[in-house]
Amino acid sequence: MTEEALELLLHRDATLTEARLKDYYEEDEDIKVLLDSERYSLFAGGKRVRPVLALEFCKLFGGREEAALPFACGLEMIHTASLIHDDLPCMDNDDLRRGKPTNHKVFGETMALLAGDSLLIGAFEAVASNPEVTPEIAARAAAYLASCTGRYGMVGGQVMDLQGEHRKLTLDELLKLHSMKTGALINASCVLGALAAGVSPDSKAMQDTVTYAEKIGLAFQILDDLLDKIGNVEELGKNVGMDEAREKNTFLSFFSPDEAKEYIDRLTEEALVAIRPYPGSDALCSFTLWLSKRTK
Amino acid sequence: MTEEALELLLHRDATLTEARLKDYYEEDEDIKVLLDSERYSLFAGGKRVRPVLALEFCKLFGGREEAALPFACGLEMIHTASLIHDDLPCMDNDDLRRGKPTNHKVFGETMALLAGDSLLIGAFEAVASNPEVTPEIAARAAAYLASCTGRYGMVGGQVMDLQGEHRKLTLDELLKLHSMKTGALINASCVLGALAAGVSPDSKAMQDTVTYAEKIGLAFQILDDLLDKIGNVEELGKNVGMDEAREKNTFLSFFSPDEAKEYIDRLTEEALVAIRPYPGSDALCSFTLWLSKRTK
């Protein structure tokens, strides 16, 4: 796929997702500040990586994108919730996100806390009430998303991350941390897309989906660490050098930047191997390569 | 039902729920502090009102209690999450809950935030993966629980509550606030119990369930307001007089304590009318009366 075609596709997926996300909001003057706070972060121009994965995995396995769209919305809501809570003073205390002041800098800590809670809950509403799939798929998707994001997934990973500050983790600990903190939601994105297409949980196609997701989840995090070290504040839209300032454990404690790049390339190739055999994998392969070269 | 029989029943429902709640936790040294923080609040000896409602509504409509148990656990997890977040310094800044220091006083703000997030997410995992009901019921229950607790339910009500501090709300605004903040989760508790029994969403039985829930949800909140004014710190296990100190809007801005008690009795009777005709409603009727007379 050409770079232009990929850009069009990404733009289309993001636009579809954003249009659908708006459907979950109905104006209510009594809670206007909550709705504004949620939408401030939800529509702050993220890359929509998780929705793209859900939509493209659904299409890879012959599904209709409408079936994956509510899942894509749920994934983006829960991702946004985690960013809002991560930025809070009692967590990373960040003031810049996607080139804009963080949620609590604009709406205050209380509203940022509640906006995050609302987005977490809203994610499960979107997924469990997906009208385009069978109730069996909706229930399975909601349960899977929860298992990937709760205590043994994303939130548990955030805890390991915080616990690891000021203490040197082993590479194994770091791998576990990131497979939970970042990897699990990326895994959920691919799996929910496949579920929307009707892929059975114990099929070869689902195994390949999970293999792909594990590889790119890790590659994604290593690149995040690399960008925090060598990236550009303006491009990234967030402060850099923060991992070092916070004495966080990153992959760059174990690899040089060049080794990290090689590792990303190897993981990317392994991810591609898992999906390339499927007809129509061109778009997803191009996206995978794009992800590995991103500068923000 | 005699007082002794009711006490036995409540004890049994609470014990069943607590045993099942433990199933959602598997030890993991790397996130021990998160699991401890969640369990500190989850097993702090709450009244288990929401699990009792779910279990008893399920039985009222001929369902098996095993079918409602995962829903009961989800309801208690989300309720506990809301208490942990409500007590945070950026919210009500409370230091006492159920007679013990609040979660953040013991585990710190960061862990309290993440324990709340984990319990919110865990609630949906428990509900969506309920193995004792059809996927259709599990998906419907998860979506309903989310709609009752998200931006247009519990969290929205918390926002209205905070917005209303230092400003006098009308009675209509206060009724809306509480139907969202407290009422919606009580509503979900009754409805999820009925769903577990296979009650159809558009049946007369479900209408009666919702009528009952609306009445006791309101009675519950008025009594909460009353106990904050005239209750006993030791019995309540939390500080009293806090509503007035925070200039919160309560029903006691509109009613005298005696009028409030009469209002609670009237709502309780209306709730009983909705369920009394069902055979086997004796236990639930006794519980409803007990709820209206509670001193904590």
HADDOCK unambig.tbl for C-alpha pairs under 7 A between the chains (distance, minus, plus):
assign (segid A and resid 30 and name CA) (segid B and resid 160 and name CA) 6.46 0.50 0.50
assign (segid A and resid 31 and name CA) (segid B and resid 156 and name CA) 6.15 0.50 0.50
assign (segid A and resid 31 and name CA) (segid B and resid 159 and name CA) 6.48 0.50 0.50
assign (segid A and resid 31 and name CA) (segid B and resid 160 and name CA) 6.35 0.50 0.50
assign (segid A and resid 34 and name CA) (segid B and resid 159 and name CA) 6.97 0.50 0.50
assign (segid A and resid 90 and name CA) (segid B and resid 109 and name CA) 6.30 0.50 0.50
assign (segid A and resid 90 and name CA) (segid B and resid 110 and name CA) 5.30 0.50 0.50
assign (segid A and resid 91 and name CA) (segid B and resid 110 and name CA) 5.97 0.50 0.50
assign (segid A and resid 109 and name CA) (segid B and resid 90 and name CA) 6.30 0.50 0.50
assign (segid A and resid 110 and name CA) (segid B and resid 90 and name CA) 5.30 0.50 0.50
assign (segid A and resid 110 and name CA) (segid B and resid 91 and name CA) 5.97 0.50 0.50
assign (segid A and resid 114 and name CA) (segid B and resid 155 and name CA) 6.56 0.50 0.50
assign (segid A and resid 118 and name CA) (segid B and resid 150 and name CA) 4.98 0.50 0.50
assign (segid A and resid 118 and name CA) (segid B and resid 151 and name CA) 5.42 0.50 0.50
assign (segid A and resid 118 and name CA) (segid B and resid 155 and name CA) 6.25 0.50 0.50
assign (segid A and resid 121 and name CA) (segid B and resid 146 and name CA) 5.63 0.50 0.50
assign (segid A and resid 121 and name CA) (segid B and resid 150 and name CA) 5.52 0.50 0.50
assign (segid A and resid 122 and name CA) (segid B and resid 146 and name CA) 6.52 0.50 0.50
assign (segid A and resid 122 and name CA) (segid B and resid 150 and name CA) 6.06 0.50 0.50
assign (segid A and resid 124 and name CA) (segid B and resid 143 and name CA) 6.91 0.50 0.50
assign (segid A and resid 124 and name CA) (segid B and resid 146 and name CA) 6.51 0.50 0.50
assign (segid A and resid 125 and name CA) (segid B and resid 143 and name CA) 4.75 0.50 0.50
assign (segid A and resid 125 and name CA) (segid B and resid 146 and name CA) 5.14 0.50 0.50
assign (segid A and resid 125 and name CA) (segid B and resid 147 and name CA) 6.46 0.50 0.50
assign (segid A and resid 128 and name CA) (segid B and resid 139 and name CA) 5.25 0.50 0.50
assign (segid A and resid 128 and name CA) (segid B and resid 142 and name CA) 6.12 0.50 0.50
assign (segid A and resid 128 and name CA) (segid B and resid 143 and name CA) 5.18 0.50 0.50
assign (segid A and resid 129 and name CA) (segid B and resid 139 and name CA) 6.89 0.50 0.50
assign (segid A and resid 129 and name CA) (segid B and resid 143 and name CA) 5.46 0.50 0.50
assign (segid A and resid 135 and name CA) (segid B and resid 135 and name CA) 5.82 0.50 0.50
assign (segid A and resid 135 and name CA) (segid B and resid 136 and name CA) 4.77 0.50 0.50
assign (segid A and resid 135 and name CA) (segid B and resid 139 and name CA) 5.86 0.50 0.50
assign (segid A and resid 136 and name CA) (segid B and resid 135 and name CA) 4.77 0.50 0.50
assign (segid A and resid 136 and name CA) (segid B and resid 136 and name CA) 6.26 0.50 0.50
assign (segid A and resid 138 and name CA) (segid B and resid 139 and name CA) 6.12 0.50 0.50
assign (segid A and resid 139 and name CA) (segid B and resid 128 and name CA) 5.24 0.50 0.50
assign (segid A and resid 139 and name CA) (segid B and resid 129 and name CA) 6.89 0.50 0.50
assign (segid A and resid 139 and name CA) (segid B and resid 135 and name CA) 5.87 0.50 0.50
assign (segid A and resid 139 and name CA) (segid B and resid 138 and name CA) 6.12 0.50 0.50
assign (segid A and resid 139 and name CA) (segid B and resid 139 and name CA) 4.54 0.50 0.50
assign (segid A and resid 142 and name CA) (segid B and resid 128 and name CA) 6.11 0.50 0.50
assign (segid A and resid 143 and name CA) (segid B and resid 124 and name CA) 6.91 0.50 0.50
assign (segid A and resid 143 and name CA) (segid B and resid 125 and name CA) 4.76 0.50 0.50
assign (segid A and resid 143 and name CA) (segid B and resid 128 and name CA) 5.17 0.50 0.50
assign (segid A and resid 143 and name CA) (segid B and resid 129 and name CA) 5.46 0.50 0.50
assign (segid A and resid 146 and name CA) (segid B and resid 121 and name CA) 5.64 0.50 0.50
assign (segid A and resid 146 and name CA) (segid B and resid 122 and name CA) 6.51 0.50 0.50
assign (segid A and resid 146 and name CA) (segid B and resid 124 and name CA) 6.50 0.50 0.50
assign (segid A and resid 146 and name CA) (segid B and resid 125 and name CA) 5.14 0.50 0.50
assign (segid A and resid 147 and name CA) (segid B and resid 125 and name CA) 6.46 0.50 0.50
assign (segid A and resid 150 and name CA) (segid B and resid 118 and name CA) 4.97 0.50 0.50
assign (segid A and resid 150 and name CA) (segid B and resid 121 and name CA) 5.52 0.50 0.50
assign (segid A and resid 150 and name CA) (segid B and resid 122 and name CA) 6.06 0.50 0.50
assign (segid A and resid 151 and name CA) (segid B and resid 118 and name CA) 5.41 0.50 0.50
assign (segid A and resid 155 and name CA) (segid B and resid 114 and name CA) 6.56 0.50 0.50
assign (segid A and resid 155 and name CA) (segid B and resid 118 and name CA) 6.24 0.50 0.50
assign (segid A and resid 156 and name CA) (segid B and resid 31 and name CA) 6.14 0.50 0.50
assign (segid A and resid 159 and name CA) (segid B and resid 31 and name CA) 6.48 0.50 0.50
assign (segid A and resid 159 and name CA) (segid B and resid 34 and name CA) 6.98 0.50 0.50
assign (segid A and resid 160 and name CA) (segid B and resid 30 and name CA) 6.47 0.50 0.50
assign (segid A and resid 160 and name CA) (segid B and resid 31 and name CA) 6.36 0.50 0.50
